[in-house]
Amino acid sequence: MRKIGIVTVGRSDLATFTPVIERILEREDLQLLLYVSGAHLSPEFGSTAMEIAQKGWKVADFIEIGLSSDTPQAMAKALGLGVLSFAQVFSRRRPDILMVIGDRFEMLAAVQAAMPFNIPIAHIHGGDTTEGSIDEAIRHSITKMSHLHFAATEQYGTRILQMGEEHWRVIVTGSPSLDNLFRTERQSKESVEEALGIKYVDPLIMSTFDPVTLEYRDTQYHIDEMLNVLRKHLGTVVLTYPEADTSGRVVINAIQEFASEDPDHRVMAKRLGTSMYYSLLSSAAAMVGNSSSGLIDAPFFKLPVVNIGNKQNGRVKADNIIDCGYGSADIEVALATALSEKFRSGLKNMKHPYGIGKSAQTIVDVVASVPIDQALIVKKFQDQSMQEAAKVKVWIEGQNAAGSVKPDVPPGCLSETHAPVDVGKFLR
């Protein structure tokens, strides 16, 4: 039985991993080794490991890395402790393949620890860009240490090939987050109101603001300017906790004060859970902040998003995104646009750039069937032209990002250069 390790370090990656985990658990030939770390284990960030317990998933190991401070020194120490702790875990029982997502420093720690053990790494959401944060460097570092790449868009897949990765290792699947959106049952407005202890006053605004780690010294200014605009909003505002990053507590303190000023209309939530979060997005009039959820989740709901500042610079964005600066004047103009009927009505036929909600099955099929041999472990740098890099394989259930369909390509695959009849032939 092949052992698939999955590292989850916070609520955002858990939501993305959920459909992948469910697919693994459905198979008799795979065993899940779930490694829980990071903000999941921090009471300050909502102890979201409780969500894992509620799902009934068995956890292989809890890896405590210490998030008691949010200074640069503390983050560096947490990274080092993470490497040591994951190394101890892998020395006791190693997975056959380790799956990670994105760009978190805790994910980087797990990957670094896995390298001396020659554990193949499967990386979801590689090739993305987040130019305003250290996440950019972390994501690309993980890419170069990974052996299989599941990219969310064709552009991101092409970028991975530009980094010298071999073609057969790179597959465009879309984001597993969309699988979640199709599968998760929505809660009624009444049940959400009861859980939050408020009554909605329309228009509802959702807000998540994460520190911009390459600009962490300016975090107080960034969050103050956003909240100054939201103070003028007469409807309900639901704010979620930021990621556990440098200056994260600056954001937490600011949104706590903001929520306390008007508890009947403002809610600060440490832990919403996937179902409640999506239910809120489906009812919201707009999202304000700089979370990747605005780019990946919000387009599903045709939800206008005010994307503040530089954190998401360089990412593929749907038509629901309104970029603006950090100043309150810019945010106010952008929010007025987002709340306008004209802008919202223009999103009715918007296409989602991150897939169609059928990526988890492909990801699991690949990690279940890829031969674990020297060809997988020993990576070769593939020099290639831009034209060659653009021939990335796309595996998004019968249609590509442009929405076109090719009847001569087997179901579950679309590619200019590959049309396999099964995943094994697709890989090599």
C-alpha positions in Angstrom: 0.0 0.0 0.0 1.4 3.4 -1.0 1.7 5.9 1.8 0.8 9.5 0.8 1.9 12.1 3.3 0.1 15.5 3.3 1.3 18.5 5.2 -1.4 21.0 6.4 -0.4 24.1 8.4 -3.5 26.3 8.4 -7.1 26.7 7.4 -6.5 27.9 3.8 -4.4 24.9 2.7 -6.7 22.5 4.6 -9.7 23.7 2.4 -7.6 23.1 -0.7 -6.4 19.7 0.4 -9.8 18.5 1.6 -11.0 17.0 -1.8 -7.5 15.4 -2.3 -7.7 13.8 1.1 -11.2 12.5 0.5 -10.1 10.9 -2.8 -7.1 9.3 -1.0 -9.3 7.9 1.7 -11.6 6.4 -0.9 -8.9 4.2 -2.3 -7.8 0.8 -0.9 -4.3 1.0 -2.5 -3.4 4.3 -0.7 -2.7 5.1 3.0 -3.0 8.7 4.2 -0.3 10.1 6.6 -1.6 13.5 7.7 1.0 15.9 9.2 -0.6 18.8 11.1 1.5 21.8 12.0 1.7 25.6 12.0 -1.3 27.7 12.9 -3.5 24.6 13.2 -2.0 24.1 16.7 -2.1 27.7 17.9 -5.0 28.8 20.1 -4.4 32.4 19.0 -5.2 31.4 15.4 -8.3 29.4 16.3 -6.8 25.9 17.0 -8.1 24.9 13.6 -6.8 21.3 14.2 -10.3 20.9 15.7 -11.7 21.0 12.1 -9.6 18.0 11.3 -10.9 16.1 14.3 -14.5 16.9 13.4 -13.9 15.4 9.9 -12.8 12.1 11.6 -9.4 12.0 9.9 -6.6 10.2 11.6 -3.5 12.4 12.1 -0.1 10.7 11.7 1.8 13.4 13.6 1.3 16.8 15.2 4.4 19.0 14.5 4.7 21.9 16.9 7.0 24.6 15.5 6.3 27.6 17.8 4.4 30.6 16.7 4.5 32.6 19.9 5.9 35.7 18.2 5.6 37.3 14.8 9.0 39.0 14.4 11.3 38.1 11.6 13.6 36.4 14.1 10.7 34.3 15.4 9.7 33.3 11.9 13.2 32.2 11.1 13.5 30.2 14.3 10.1 28.6 13.5 11.4 27.6 10.1 14.5 26.0 11.6 12.5 24.2 14.3 10.1 23.0 11.6 13.0 21.3 9.7 14.2 19.6 12.8 10.8 18.4 13.9 9.7 17.1 10.4 13.1 15.3 10.2 12.3 13.5 13.4 8.9 12.5 12.1 10.3 11.2 8.8 13.0 9.2 10.6 10.3 7.3 12.5 8.0 6.7 9.5 8.5 8.1 6.0 5.8 8.5 3.4 6.3 7.2 -0.1 5.3 10.6 -1.5 4.9 13.9 0.4 2.3 16.4 -0.9 2.5 20.1 -0.1 0.7 23.2 -1.3 1.9 26.6 -2.2 4.2 29.0 -0.4 4.1 28.8 3.4 7.4 28.7 5.3 6.1 25.7 7.3 5.7 23.8 4.0 9.2 24.8 3.1 10.4 23.3 6.4 8.7 20.0 5.6 10.2 19.8 2.1 13.7 20.7 3.3 13.5 17.9 5.9 12.3 15.4 3.3 15.2 16.0 1.0 17.9 13.9 2.7 15.4 11.0 2.9 14.9 11.1 -0.9 11.1 11.4 -0.4 9.5 12.5 -3.6 7.6 15.8 -3.3 4.3 16.5 -5.1 3.6 20.2 -5.1 0.2 21.8 -5.7 -0.1 25.5 -6.7 3.5 25.9 -8.0 4.3 28.5 -10.6 2.0 31.1 -9.0 3.4 34.5 -8.3 2.9 36.7 -5.2 5.4 39.5 -5.8 4.6 41.4 -2.6 5.7 38.7 -0.1 8.4 36.3 0.7 5.9 33.6 -0.3 7.1 34.2 -3.9 10.7 32.9 -3.1 9.4 30.1 -0.9 7.0 28.8 -3.6 9.7 28.7 -6.3 12.2 27.1 -3.9 9.7 24.3 -3.2 9.2 23.9 -6.9 12.9 23.2 -7.5 12.8 20.7 -4.6 9.7 18.9 -5.9 9.3 16.0 -8.3 5.7 16.4 -9.5 4.0 19.6 -10.1 0.2 20.2 -10.2 -0.3 23.7 -11.5 -3.5 25.7 -11.2 -3.4 27.5 -14.6 -1.6 27.0 -18.0 0.5 30.2 -17.3 1.7 28.7 -14.0 2.5 25.4 -15.6 4.5 27.2 -18.3 6.4 29.1 -15.6 7.4 25.9 -13.9 8.8 24.6 -17.2 10.8 27.9 -17.5 12.5 26.9 -14.2 14.0 23.9 -16.0 11.5 21.2 -14.9 11.0 18.3 -17.2 7.7 18.3 -19.2 6.4 15.0 -17.9 6.6 16.2 -14.3 4.3 19.2 -14.9 0.5 18.9 -15.1 -2.1 21.6 -15.2 -5.0 20.4 -13.1 -6.7 23.6 -11.9 -7.0 24.3 -8.2 -8.5 21.6 -5.8 -10.2 24.5 -4.0 -12.8 24.5 -6.7 -13.6 20.8 -6.1 -14.4 21.9 -2.6 -16.7 24.7 -3.8 -18.8 22.2 -5.8 -19.0 19.6 -3.0 -19.5 21.7 0.1 -23.0 22.1 1.4 -24.1 25.7 2.1 -25.6 26.7 5.4 -28.8 28.7 5.7 -28.5 32.4 6.5 -30.3 31.8 9.8 -27.8 29.1 10.9 -24.9 31.3 10.0 -26.4 34.3 11.9 -26.9 32.1 14.9 -23.4 30.8 14.9 -21.9 34.3 14.5 -24.3 35.9 17.0 -25.5 38.6 14.7 -28.2 39.5 12.2 -27.0 40.4 8.7 -27.4 44.0 7.6 -27.0 44.2 3.9 -24.7 44.7 2.1 -22.5 42.1 3.7 -18.7 42.5 3.3 -16.2 39.8 3.8 -12.6 40.9 4.7 -9.3 39.2 5.1 -6.0 41.1 5.2 -2.7 39.4 5.5 0.6 41.2 6.3 2.6 41.9 3.2 5.8 40.3 4.4 8.1 42.3 2.1 6.5 45.4 3.5 5.9 44.2 7.1 7.1 47.5 8.6 4.1 49.2 7.0 1.5 46.8 8.2 -0.1 49.2 10.7 -0.6 51.8 8.0 -2.0 49.2 5.6 -4.6 47.8 8.0 -5.6 51.2 9.4 -6.3 52.5 5.9 -8.6 49.6 5.1 -10.5 49.7 8.4 -11.0 53.5 8.0 -13.0 52.7 4.9 -14.9 49.8 6.4 -15.9 52.1 9.4 -18.0 54.0 6.9 -19.9 50.9 5.8 -23.3 50.6 7.2 -23.8 46.9 6.6 -22.4 43.8 8.3 -18.6 43.2 8.1 -17.1 39.7 8.8 -13.4 39.7 9.2 -11.3 36.5 9.3 -7.9 36.1 10.9 -4.7 36.7 8.9 -2.0 34.1 8.2 0.6 33.5 10.9 3.2 35.8 9.3 5.5 38.6 10.3 3.4 41.4 11.9 0.3 39.3 11.9 -0.5 40.4 15.4 -0.6 44.0 14.2 -3.5 43.0 12.0 -5.1 40.9 14.7 -5.1 43.8 17.2 -6.5 46.2 14.7 -9.4 44.1 13.6 -10.2 43.2 17.2 -10.5 46.9 18.1 -12.6 47.4 14.9 -15.0 44.6 15.7 -15.4 45.7 19.3 -16.6 49.2 18.2 -19.8 47.8 16.7 -20.4 44.2 17.8 -23.9 44.2 16.3 -22.6 44.7 12.8 -18.9 43.6 12.9 -17.6 40.1 13.5 -14.0 38.9 13.9 -13.8 35.1 13.3 -10.8 33.0 14.2 -12.3 29.9 12.7 -15.3 29.7 10.4 -14.9 26.3 8.8 -15.3 25.7 5.1 -19.0 25.4 5.0 -19.7 28.6 6.8 -17.1 30.5 4.9 -18.5 29.5 1.6 -22.0 30.3 2.8 -20.9 33.8 3.7 -19.2 34.3 0.3 -22.4 33.3 -1.4 -24.3 35.9 0.6 -21.7 38.7 0.4 -21.9 41.8 -1.7 -18.1 42.2 -1.8 -14.8 41.0 -0.4 -12.1 43.5 0.7 -8.5 42.7 1.6 -5.6 40.8 -0.1 -6.3 37.1 0.4 -5.8 34.6 -2.4 -9.4 33.5 -1.6 -10.5 36.5 -3.5 -8.7 35.2 -6.6 -9.6 31.5 -6.3 -12.8 31.2 -4.3 -14.6 34.4 -5.0 -14.9 34.1 -8.8 -17.0 30.9 -8.2 -19.6 33.1 -6.6 -19.3 36.0 -9.1 -18.2 38.0 -6.0 -16.6 41.4 -6.5 -13.2 41.7 -4.8 -11.3 44.8 -3.7 -7.7 43.6 -3.9 -5.5 45.9 -1.8 -1.8 46.5 -2.4 1.0 44.4 -3.7 0.7 40.9 -2.2 -1.1 39.3 -5.1 0.8 41.1 -7.8 1.6 38.9 -10.8 -1.2 36.4 -10.2 -3.8 35.3 -12.7 -7.0 37.2 -11.9 -10.6 36.9 -13.1 -12.8 39.9 -14.0 -14.1 40.1 -10.4 -10.8 41.6 -9.1 -10.5 45.4 -8.6 -6.9 46.2 -7.8 -6.2 49.3 -5.7 -3.5 50.9 -3.6 -3.2 51.0 0.2 -4.6 54.5 0.7 -8.1 54.9 2.0 -9.1 57.1 -0.9 -8.1 54.3 -3.4 -9.9 51.6 -1.4 -13.0 53.8 -1.1 -13.3 54.2 -4.8 -12.7 50.5 -5.5 -15.3 49.5 -2.9 -17.9 51.8 -4.4 -17.2 50.1 -7.8 -17.5 46.7 -6.3 -20.8 47.4 -4.7 -22.3 48.9 -7.8 -24.9 46.9 -9.7 -23.2 47.7 -13.0 -20.0 46.0 -12.0 -21.7 43.0 -10.4 -24.0 42.4 -13.4 -20.9 42.4 -15.7 -19.6 39.3 -13.9 -22.5 37.0 -15.0 -20.6 35.3 -17.8 -17.2 35.5 -16.2 -14.9 32.5 -16.7 -12.9 31.0 -13.8 -9.2 30.9 -14.6 -8.4 28.2 -12.0 -10.3 25.2 -13.5 -13.7 23.7 -13.3 -13.7 21.8 -10.0 -12.4 18.4 -11.1 -8.7 18.4 -10.2 -8.4 16.3 -7.1 -9.1 13.0 -8.9 -6.4 13.6 -11.4 -3.9 14.6 -8.7 -4.6 11.4 -6.7 -4.5 9.2 -9.8 -1.1 10.5 -10.6 0.5 10.1 -7.1 -1.1 6.6 -6.9 0.4 5.4 -10.2 3.6 7.2 -10.9 6.6 4.8 -10.6 8.7 5.6 -7.6 12.1 5.0 -9.0 15.3 6.8 -10.0 13.7 8.5 -12.9 11.4 10.2 -10.4 14.0 11.0 -7.8 16.8 12.1 -10.0 15.9 15.4 -11.6 17.3 16.8 -14.8 17.4 20.5 -15.7 15.6 20.8 -19.0 16.9 23.7 -21.1 14.1 24.9 -23.4 12.9 27.8 -25.4 9.9 29.8 -24.5 8.0 28.2 -27.3 8.8 24.7 -25.9 7.9 25.8 -22.3 4.5 27.0 -23.6 3.6 23.4 -24.5 2.5 22.5 -21.0 0.1 19.6 -20.5 -3.4 20.5 -19.4 -5.6 18.0 -17.6 -8.9 19.8 -16.9 -11.9 17.5 -17.8 -12.4 18.2 -21.5 -11.8 21.9 -21.8 -9.0 24.3 -21.5 -8.8 27.7 -19.8 -10.3 29.3 -22.9 -13.3 27.0 -22.7 -12.7 25.3 -26.0 -13.4 21.6 -26.4 -11.5 19.1 -28.5 -13.5 15.9 -29.2 -10.5 14.0 -30.4 -8.8 14.1 -27.0 -9.8 11.5 -24.4 -12.0 12.7 -21.5 -10.0 14.2 -18.6 -7.2 15.6 -20.8 -6.6 18.5 -23.1 -3.1 19.1 -24.5 -1.6 20.3 -27.7 1.1 17.6 -27.5 -0.2 14.8 -25.3 -3.5 12.8 -25.5 -2.9 9.7 -23.2 -5.5 7.0 -22.6 -4.4 6.6 -19.0 -2.4 8.5 -16.4 0.5 6.2 -16.5 1.1 6.8 -20.2 0.5 10.5 -19.6 3.4 10.7 -17.1 6.0 8.9 -19.2 
